[in-house]
Amino acid sequence: MKQSHSARAVLLSIGFIMSPLGVRAAEPHTPPKQTDADGVPVQGRITFDKDASPALEVKRIKSGHILVRPTINGHDSGWFIFDTGAGICCISTPQVAGLDLQENGSIQATGVGGSKAAKLYNAADVHLGAMHFKDHPLMEVDLAFLEPLVGEKICGIIGYGVISKCVAEIDLAAPSISLFDPATYTLSKGAWTALDITDRVPAVPGSFEGHKGTFRLDLGATGSVTFHQPSVVKYDMLKDRAVADCKMGGVGGFVAGKRGTISSLELGGTTFENVNADFALEAKGTFADADKDANIGTDILKRFVIITDYPNRRIGLISKQETPSAPTAQPATTSANPSTQR
């Protein structure tokens, strides 16, 4: 019998985010029935091949996203967005039929524009770089509209289910991503900072315009910084600020916003000045989260080498020292990231 998992809502803030096809018959293997505290099916055994390179095959696309290429149940599954903002790994609807996946219940998914139920699948076997996963959960997401926006067929998203089991070295500018066994990894440069991953998305302390803040680090989000609606209200951020109308789109629809600049943003010990920023006006979806102040996107994150160590709840943010000034003007805010929220 198909299960329904709903302990928490799994957030989909997929911003650029395939018409459904039939699902192939499941293999005899039985998917795990246990779920974690977020209602996501538990993963099976995860191992590292010590003889394999930790470096992934990557591709940077025009949107700024970095793509990687996992193997699922022995199939080349195409290009996946690598996304720290994704609280669960996802498979695009048209890819489901060709990967020998098994249905494994459903979960409530919340995106930029709202919530809806999403199907869950079990992949008996997944390989990515030196990592090998047994019984890996995947959530189905319709990613069709991404192709004309990014110029690439997007087959899925690699998120928390992978990133939480390794140390990931990420350099968006290079681009490069390497995945290491946390048991043997040593930081060669910089220092660790405490990491908040209570909603399956990495968040770190920082500041903006003299206010202390907590910021999500979202590799699935384009642009620089998007302030959540509760922070926009709390700090009266639109007062005496030159802004223009904008919309922030993702799974579930769009959220109305304003676009302007903030005078300063400090993150990882680096201060940026005159930063382009979006301000959410509606208290719904991802940007209604009052526990975090804002979402940091790729225009800022490409200025760092990012080293995530979820198992030990720490992160390295190593400034590339390319420029202390703000990134150039950003396009309409988009985000490719499922996350999980209380």
C-alpha positions in Angstrom: 0.0 0.0 0.0 1.3 3.5 -0.9 2.3 5.5 2.1 1.7 9.2 2.7 4.4 11.2 4.5 3.5 14.5 6.0 5.4 15.2 9.2 6.6 18.5 7.7 6.2 20.2 4.4 9.0 19.7 2.0 9.6 23.1 0.4 10.1 23.6 -3.3 11.4 27.0 -4.1 12.3 25.9 -7.6 12.3 29.1 -9.5 13.0 28.4 -13.1 11.4 25.2 -12.6 7.7 18.2 -17.9 4.6 16.7 -18.8 3.9 13.4 -17.0 4.7 10.1 -18.6 3.7 6.7 -17.4 5.7 5.1 -14.6 7.4 1.7 -15.3 6.6 -1.3 -13.2 8.5 -1.5 -10.0 11.3 -4.0 -9.5 10.8 -6.7 -6.9 12.9 -4.7 -4.4 10.8 -3.2 -1.6 11.4 0.5 -0.7 12.0 1.4 2.9 8.8 2.3 4.8 10.5 4.2 7.7 10.6 8.0 7.5 12.8 10.6 9.2 11.5 13.5 11.3 10.7 15.5 8.2 8.5 12.7 6.7 11.1 11.8 4.1 11.8 8.0 3.5 15.0 7.0 5.2 18.0 6.4 3.0 19.8 3.1 2.8 23.6 2.5 3.0 25.9 5.2 1.7 29.5 4.4 0.8 32.5 6.1 -0.6 34.8 4.5 -3.2 38.3 5.4 -2.0 39.7 4.7 -5.5 37.3 7.0 -7.3 37.9 10.8 -7.8 35.8 13.0 -5.5 35.5 15.6 -8.4 32.2 15.5 -10.2 31.6 16.1 -13.9 30.0 19.6 -13.9 28.5 22.1 -16.3 27.7 25.7 -15.6 24.7 27.1 -17.5 23.7 30.6 -18.4 21.5 31.0 -15.4 24.5 30.5 -13.1 23.4 27.1 -11.9 25.9 24.2 -11.7 24.8 20.8 -13.2 26.0 17.4 -12.2 25.3 13.9 -13.7 24.3 11.1 -11.4 23.7 7.4 -12.4 20.3 6.1 -11.2 19.6 2.3 -11.2 22.4 1.9 -13.8 21.0 4.6 -16.1 22.6 7.8 -17.2 20.0 10.1 -15.8 21.0 13.4 -17.4 21.9 16.7 -15.9 20.7 17.6 -12.4 21.0 21.0 -10.7 23.3 20.9 -7.6 21.4 22.8 -5.1 22.1 23.5 -1.4 18.6 25.1 -1.3 17.0 21.7 -2.0 15.7 19.9 1.1 15.2 16.7 -0.9 16.6 15.3 -4.2 14.2 15.5 -7.1 13.5 13.8 -10.3 11.8 15.6 -13.2 8.5 14.1 -14.3 9.5 13.0 -17.8 12.5 11.1 -16.5 10.5 8.9 -14.1 9.5 6.4 -16.7 13.0 5.4 -17.8 14.8 4.9 -14.5 13.2 1.9 -12.9 12.0 3.9 -9.9 9.4 2.6 -7.4 6.6 4.7 -6.1 7.0 5.4 -2.4 4.1 7.6 -1.2 3.8 11.3 -1.3 4.7 14.4 0.7 3.5 18.0 0.9 5.8 20.3 -1.1 5.9 24.1 -0.6 7.4 26.4 -3.1 7.8 30.2 -3.7 4.1 30.4 -4.5 2.5 27.9 -2.2 2.1 24.2 -1.4 0.9 21.0 -3.1 1.3 17.3 -2.8 4.2 15.7 -4.6 4.9 12.0 -5.4 7.9 10.2 -3.8 10.0 7.5 -5.5 12.7 5.2 -4.4 15.9 4.7 -6.4 17.4 1.4 -5.4 20.9 2.5 -6.5 22.5 5.9 -7.2 26.1 6.8 -8.0 27.5 10.3 -8.0 31.3 10.8 -8.1 32.8 8.5 -5.4 29.5 8.2 -3.6 27.2 5.2 -3.8 23.6 5.3 -2.3 21.2 2.5 -1.7 17.4 3.2 -1.5 17.7 6.9 -2.2 14.4 9.0 -2.0 13.5 11.3 -4.9 10.5 13.7 -5.1 8.8 14.2 -8.5 8.8 17.8 -9.7 7.7 19.2 -13.1 10.8 21.0 -14.4 9.7 21.5 -18.0 9.6 25.3 -17.9 13.3 25.4 -17.1 14.5 24.4 -20.5 13.7 27.5 -22.5 15.0 29.7 -19.6 18.3 28.0 -19.1 18.9 26.5 -22.5 19.4 23.0 -21.0 17.2 20.0 -20.3 17.1 19.7 -16.5 16.4 16.1 -15.4 16.4 16.6 -11.6 17.9 18.2 -8.5 20.7 17.0 -6.2 20.0 18.4 -2.8 20.0 17.5 0.9 19.9 13.7 0.6 23.3 13.8 -1.0 24.9 17.0 0.5 24.0 15.9 4.0 26.1 12.7 3.7 29.4 14.2 2.6 31.7 17.2 2.7 31.1 19.2 -0.5 33.7 21.6 -1.9 31.9 24.0 -4.2 33.3 26.7 -6.5 30.7 28.2 -8.7 33.1 30.4 -10.6 35.5 27.6 -11.6 33.1 25.7 -11.8 33.9 22.6 -9.7 32.3 20.4 -7.1 34.0 17.6 -5.2 32.4 15.3 -2.6 34.4 13.8 0.2 33.9 11.3 3.0 33.4 13.4 6.2 35.3 10.8 8.2 38.6 11.5 6.4 38.2 15.2 5.3 40.6 17.9 6.5 40.1 21.6 5.8 43.2 22.9 4.1 42.4 26.6 4.1 40.2 29.0 6.0 38.2 28.2 9.1 35.0 26.4 10.0 31.8 28.4 10.9 28.8 26.9 12.7 26.1 25.8 10.3 22.3 25.9 10.9 20.5 23.1 8.9 17.3 22.8 10.9 15.2 23.1 7.8 17.6 21.0 5.6 19.0 24.1 4.0 22.3 25.6 5.1 22.0 29.0 6.9 24.7 31.2 8.5 24.8 34.4 10.5 25.7 37.7 8.9 24.5 41.3 8.8 22.8 43.8 6.5 22.6 47.6 6.9 23.6 47.4 10.6 21.2 44.5 11.4 22.2 41.0 12.4 20.6 38.4 10.2 20.4 34.7 9.3 20.8 33.9 5.7 20.0 30.7 3.7 22.8 29.8 1.2 20.9 28.8 -1.9 22.8 27.5 -5.0 19.5 27.1 -6.7 18.7 30.8 -6.5 19.8 33.3 -9.1 20.5 36.9 -8.1 22.1 38.3 -5.0 19.8 38.4 -2.0 16.0 38.1 -1.5 14.6 39.2 1.8 11.7 37.2 3.3 8.4 39.1 3.8 8.6 39.0 7.7 12.0 40.7 7.6 10.8 43.3 5.1 8.1 44.2 7.5 10.1 43.9 10.7 12.8 46.3 9.5 10.5 48.5 7.4 12.9 47.8 4.5 10.9 49.7 1.8 10.8 53.0 3.7 12.7 55.7 1.8 14.2 53.1 -0.6 14.1 53.4 -4.4 12.4 50.3 -5.6 10.6 48.9 -8.7 8.0 46.1 -9.0 9.2 42.6 -9.5 7.8 39.0 -9.2 9.6 36.0 -7.7 8.6 32.8 -9.4 8.9 29.1 -8.5 7.0 26.0 -7.7 3.4 26.9 -6.8 3.4 30.2 -8.6 4.7 33.7 -8.1 5.2 36.1 -5.2 4.9 39.9 -5.6 8.0 41.9 -4.6 10.0 45.0 -5.0 13.6 45.4 -6.3 16.2 47.8 -5.1 19.6 47.8 -3.4 20.8 47.5 0.2 23.8 49.6 1.3 25.8 46.6 2.8 25.7 42.9 3.3 28.3 41.0 5.4 28.7 37.2 4.9 31.5 34.9 5.9 33.7 37.9 7.0 33.3 39.6 3.6 31.4 42.8 3.2 29.6 43.7 0.0 28.4 47.3 -0.7 25.4 48.5 -2.7 24.0 45.1 -3.2 21.1 44.4 -5.5 18.2 43.0 -3.5 14.6 41.8 -3.8 12.0 42.2 -1.1 9.1 39.8 -0.8 5.7 41.4 -0.3 3.5 38.4 0.3 3.7 36.1 3.3 3.4 32.8 1.5 5.6 30.0 0.4 9.4 30.0 1.0 9.7 33.7 1.5 7.2 33.7 4.4 9.8 32.0 6.7 10.4 34.3 9.7 13.2 32.2 11.1 15.6 33.3 8.3 15.9 36.8 7.1 16.9 36.3 3.5 18.0 33.9 0.7 21.5 34.4 -0.7 21.8 33.5 -4.4 24.5 32.6 -6.9 25.6 36.2 -7.6 27.0 36.4 -4.0 27.9 32.8 -3.5 30.2 32.7 -6.6 32.5 35.0 -4.7 33.3 32.2 -2.3 34.7 28.7 -2.2 32.0 27.0 -0.2 32.7 23.9 1.9 29.7 22.3 3.5 30.0 19.6 6.2 26.5 18.8 7.2 27.4 15.8 9.3 29.4 18.0 11.6 27.2 21.1 11.2 29.9 23.4 10.0 30.7 25.3 6.8 33.7 27.0 5.3 33.2 30.3 3.4 36.5 31.2 1.7 36.4 34.5 0.0 37.8 34.5 -3.5 38.7 38.2 -3.0 37.7 39.0 -6.6 35.9 42.2 -5.7 34.5 43.7 -2.5 31.8 45.6 -4.4 28.3 44.4 -5.2 27.4 42.0 -8.1 25.9 43.6 -11.2 22.2 44.0 -11.6 20.2 40.8 -11.3 17.5 39.2 -13.4 14.1 38.3 -12.1 14.6 36.2 -9.0 14.4 32.5 -9.5 15.3 29.6 -7.3 15.8 25.9 -8.0 15.5 24.5 -4.5 13.3 22.1 -2.6 13.9 22.7 1.2 12.1 21.6 4.3 10.4 23.9 6.7 8.8 23.4 10.1 
